[in-house]
Structure formats: C-alpha cells, structure tokens
Amino acid sequence: MPRSSHLWIFLLISLALHLLLAASAMLLIGPAAPGAEETPVQIVNLPPEVLRKLPPLERPTPQRTVPAPEKFGTSEEVRLPKTASLPPEREEGRPREQQKPPAEKGPLPFLTQRDIDDLARKGMPPRRPGDDSVTLDTSEFKFISYNRWLKLKVESILRYPPLAAESGLQGVVYIRFDILRDGAVGALEVLKSSGYKILDDEALRAIRDSAPFQPLPVEWNMDSYPIRAAVLFYLNAIYVR
C-alpha cells in the first residue's frame, strides 16, 4: 500500500476520534438548566395608602457572639501603694474658707547629679564597728577609677521592675557587698530597705548578675573590697551611687 494511503487512513481515524470525544463531552454537560437566564425586575412605587396597610418591618436585634468577661483569672486583684498622692477632690457647694487646704507641693520632679548624690549620702547608714567598707563616691584616689567602672556596669544590668514603675513605686536601697580578689561577689546584704521588696530584690539581683567584676589590682594588696552603695529608683530612672 502506498504511503499516501497510510496518511489518509491516519487522518480519517484521527477525525473520527475527535468527533467521538466532542459528542461524549456534550452528553456529559447536558442541556442548560431552565431559569438560568436573568429575569427582568420592574420596580414599582406603591401608593401611600397601600404602604400604611403593610405590617411594620421588624429588624432582628444583633446578638453578641462573645460575652465580655467579668474578671480574668481567679486570683485577687493586686493592689500596691503609690508614693505620689492624688490631689484632693474639689468640694462643691461649700464656702472656700470651709474647704480643706490643698496639699503642699513638693519639689519639682527633676534631679540634678548633685541632688542624686546628696540624696544617696543623706540616707546612707553609718558604718558598723569593725566595718572598713567604703562608699562608691569615696575621694580616696586609688578607688575612683575602679568605682566609676563598677557603677557603669551595675547600671547597665539594673532594670526598673515594670510592676513597680506602673504602680509608681519609688525608693532608695542601701546595700553592702564585697568584691573578692578575682572579681567575684562575696557577702551581699541590704543595709536599709526602700520600703518595697520588689525594689530591694532588683538591686540585689543587679549586683549578682553584674559579677564577675574586674579583679582587684595587685597593688591594693586586698583579699576583698567592701563597698556600701545606694540604688535609687526614681521616676522610672535608676541611679547607683
């Protein structure tokens, strides 16, 4: 059989297969569903007398899917005292001379470096008998450089507790600690509390986490370096003196 006959047979078979495939697809799809075409809608304005006879339209009231919780958790509310007192309420309807006098205003809430140093010195407890500790602001020359570095390191670790800051807690913690020859922290204690445990604990934590410090200079010839320091928590700011 010549090649041209093979080509015509191939074309006829291919055409028959395409027709069969098209017929099968039309059978599967089926006729279009009735009512699929859009139906035109005519808008008519009813007369007022007809509208008055219609029943009132009731709108459903929206419902809250998630009710508001009355209280989160089961523990009691934490109440911490605040250092700043609120101004007295104005007494309406009473003569001015019978009203309570307003509270005296305190100093401006801005401290200079001198104010901070004076505040730390005034409250520093005196040394106990046999205590050879020095304060961080000592004027003894050999300690000045070491103390300046020590204050910077402790202040970089120290943090104002968020709960204390939100509650307005302020105070000064006076502590005593020893730095050993290799820079480790020895004895550590609170000499005078700030009045708030949360502030005292933060001051002690900062001293522990700041260690190890620089080793003591060999020329000091000291096994330990005892220090008395003041940690001030004031208006979300922290100072070490």
PyMOL commands that set and color helices and strands:
alter all, ss='L'
color gray80, all
select helices_A, chain A and resi 3-29+48-53+96-98+113-123+141-157+162-167+197-210+218-220
alter helices_A, ss='H'
color red, helices_A
select strands_A, chain A and resi 134-135+171-180+185-192+224-234+237-240
alter strands_A, ss='S'
color yellow, strands_A
deselect
rebuild
show_as cartoon
